[in-house]
Amino acid sequence: MFDYQLKKSKRRKTVAIKVHDQSVTVYAPHYVAQKQIDSWLLEKQPWIEAQLKKQLNAVDTKQYPLIHNKIKIFSDWVKLSFLESSLSDIQEHNNVLLVTHSTRVKNYNGKYESLIKQYLEEKLAAYIEMRINYYCKIMKEELPQKLSIAIYKRRWGSCNSRRELTFNLHLIGAPHAVIDYVIVHELAHLQYLNHSKDFWARVEAFFPDHKIASDWLKTQGTSLQWVF
């Protein structure tokens, strides 16, 4: 038997069922015995389960925070598809990001958001880590102590005196060249925690097109942002 909420009333004269938002509510007169209600629900079980499944598979785009159910990954649009499955998971196939949720999950929107965010963080971190290894070799720079991904509103990366680098998750939507510029910019801060002439000379030496990338972020950066 499925879970349900029972509401009895002295005014009610009949038994009724309401299936809404993946929950079942039974309304009954106060004098109807529990055994009678359970017996009646067993007869209605196929219909109730069909309604629950129908609601589960119905995707309302308004409940998802990403516009038009798509997101940019390395400057390419990727479609988001939401489905019920035996497991909560996320996979990319043929430019479609398939996001599934387990039947045990009640807050589908929250689960989808956490899956998408984790997927994007891992994808961006993998790319940045690979490029940091590359640029550290040609810049003859020691690897940073720590690499983190976070969401910033007004900056694309940060570096501190402990040699810890943090990058904005919204960079996942930018072209690879723009991400590389931010990486070189932050690696240059490992030697110069300022924006002095020496700092910009170091950026220029290893990323000559830094002005183009910087201008791209100034004009296109807001298009990379989304809200969960």
C-alpha positions in Angstrom: 0.0 0.0 0.0 1.2 3.5 -0.9 1.6 6.2 1.8 -1.3 8.6 2.1 -2.6 11.3 4.4 -6.1 10.8 5.9 -8.3 13.8 6.7 -11.7 13.1 8.4 -14.5 15.5 8.7 -17.9 15.5 10.3 -19.3 17.5 7.4 -18.1 15.1 4.7 -20.5 12.4 3.5 -18.4 10.6 0.9 -14.8 9.3 0.6 -12.6 11.0 -2.0 -9.0 10.9 -3.1 -6.7 13.7 -4.2 -3.3 13.0 -5.9 -1.2 16.1 -6.1 2.6 16.8 -6.1 3.4 13.1 -5.7 1.3 12.8 -2.5 -2.0 11.1 -1.9 -4.7 12.6 0.4 -7.8 10.7 1.4 -10.9 12.7 2.6 -13.5 10.7 4.5 -16.5 11.1 6.9 -15.5 10.9 10.5 -17.5 7.7 11.1 -15.8 5.6 8.3 -13.6 2.9 9.8 -9.9 2.6 8.9 -10.4 -1.0 7.5 -13.1 0.3 5.1 -10.8 3.0 3.9 -7.9 0.6 3.3 -10.1 -1.9 1.5 -11.5 0.9 -0.7 -8.0 2.2 -1.5 -6.9 -1.3 -2.5 -9.5 -1.3 -5.2 -8.4 2.2 -6.3 -4.7 1.3 -6.1 -4.1 0.8 -9.9 -5.7 4.2 -10.7 -3.8 6.0 -7.9 -0.4 4.5 -9.0 -1.2 5.5 -12.6 -1.8 9.1 -11.4 1.5 9.1 -9.4 3.4 7.9 -12.3 1.8 10.4 -14.6 2.8 13.3 -12.3 6.3 11.9 -11.9 6.9 11.8 -15.7 5.3 15.1 -16.4 8.1 17.7 -16.8 7.1 21.3 -16.1 9.8 23.5 -17.4 8.8 26.2 -14.9 10.2 24.2 -12.1 13.7 24.2 -13.5 15.8 27.3 -13.0 17.9 27.1 -16.2 16.3 29.1 -19.1 14.8 26.9 -21.8 16.3 23.8 -20.2 19.7 24.2 -21.7 23.1 25.4 -20.5 26.5 26.3 -22.0 29.4 24.0 -21.5 32.7 25.4 -23.0 30.7 27.8 -25.2 28.4 25.0 -26.7 24.7 24.8 -25.8 23.8 21.5 -24.1 20.2 20.5 -23.8 18.9 19.4 -20.3 16.5 16.4 -20.2 14.9 15.3 -16.9 13.6 11.8 -16.3 12.6 9.3 -13.7 14.9 6.4 -13.1 16.0 3.8 -10.6 19.0 6.0 -9.6 19.7 9.7 -9.4 22.4 10.4 -11.9 23.6 12.7 -14.7 25.2 11.7 -18.0 26.0 13.5 -21.3 25.0 11.9 -24.6 25.0 13.5 -28.0 24.9 17.0 -26.7 22.1 16.2 -24.2 22.6 16.2 -20.5 20.3 13.5 -19.1 19.4 14.2 -15.5 17.6 11.4 -13.7 16.1 11.1 -10.2 15.3 8.2 -8.0 11.7 7.5 -7.2 12.7 7.9 -3.5 13.5 11.6 -4.1 10.7 14.0 -3.2 12.4 17.4 -3.9 13.1 16.8 -7.6 14.1 20.4 -8.3 16.7 20.4 -5.5 18.1 17.1 -6.6 18.4 18.2 -10.2 20.2 21.4 -9.2 22.7 19.6 -7.0 23.4 17.0 -9.7 23.9 19.7 -12.4 26.1 21.8 -10.1 28.3 18.8 -9.1 28.6 17.8 -12.8 29.7 21.2 -13.9 32.1 21.6 -11.0 33.8 18.3 -11.8 34.0 19.1 -15.6 35.4 22.6 -15.1 37.8 21.5 -12.4 39.1 18.7 -14.6 39.8 21.1 -17.5 41.4 23.7 -15.2 43.6 21.2 -13.5 44.9 19.9 -16.8 45.6 23.5 -18.1 47.3 24.5 -14.8 49.7 21.6 -15.1 50.4 22.7 -18.7 50.9 26.4 -17.9 52.9 25.8 -14.7 55.5 23.9 -16.8 55.9 26.6 -19.4 55.8 29.4 -16.7 58.2 27.4 -14.6 55.8 27.9 -11.7 55.2 25.5 -8.8 51.7 24.0 -8.7 49.3 25.9 -6.5 48.5 24.4 -3.0 44.8 24.2 -3.6 42.3 24.4 -6.5 38.7 25.3 -5.7 35.5 26.0 -7.7 33.0 28.5 -6.4 30.3 30.9 -7.6 31.2 34.5 -7.7 29.1 37.5 -8.9 31.9 39.9 -9.7 35.1 38.0 -10.3 36.3 35.1 -12.4 39.1 33.8 -10.2 41.1 34.6 -7.1 44.6 33.8 -5.6 45.8 34.3 -2.1 49.1 34.3 -0.3 48.7 30.6 0.6 48.9 29.8 -3.1 45.3 28.8 -3.2 43.4 29.4 -6.5 39.6 29.6 -6.9 37.7 29.8 -10.1 34.2 30.9 -10.9 31.9 28.0 -11.8 30.2 30.2 -14.4 33.4 29.9 -16.5 32.1 26.5 -17.6 30.2 28.3 -20.3 33.1 30.3 -21.7 35.4 29.3 -24.6 38.5 27.4 -23.7 40.7 30.3 -24.6 38.9 32.6 -22.2 39.2 30.0 -19.4 42.9 29.7 -20.2 43.3 33.5 -19.9 41.8 33.4 -16.4 44.1 30.5 -15.5 47.2 32.4 -16.6 45.9 35.5 -14.8 45.6 33.7 -11.5 48.9 31.8 -11.9 50.6 35.2 -12.5 49.3 36.2 -9.1 51.3 33.5 -7.5 54.3 35.8 -8.0 52.5 39.2 -8.0 49.5 39.6 -5.7 48.7 42.8 -7.5 48.0 44.2 -10.9 51.4 45.9 -11.4 53.3 46.3 -14.6 55.4 43.2 -13.7 52.2 41.3 -13.2 50.8 42.2 -16.6 54.1 41.6 -18.3 54.0 38.0 -17.0 50.5 37.6 -18.2 51.5 39.0 -21.6 54.4 36.7 -21.9 52.3 33.5 -21.6 49.0 34.7 -22.9 49.5 37.5 -25.6 45.8 37.7 -26.4 44.8 38.5 -22.8 43.2 41.8 -23.8 40.9 40.0 -26.2 39.9 37.5 -23.6 39.5 40.1 -20.9 37.2 42.2 -23.2 35.2 39.1 -24.0 34.5 38.6 -20.3 33.5 42.2 -19.9 31.0 42.1 -22.7 29.8 38.5 -22.6 30.5 37.5 -19.0 26.9 38.1 -17.8 25.6 35.7 -20.4 27.5 32.9 -18.6 25.6 33.4 -15.3 22.6 31.4 -14.2 20.6 31.2 -11.0 19.9 28.0 -9.1 
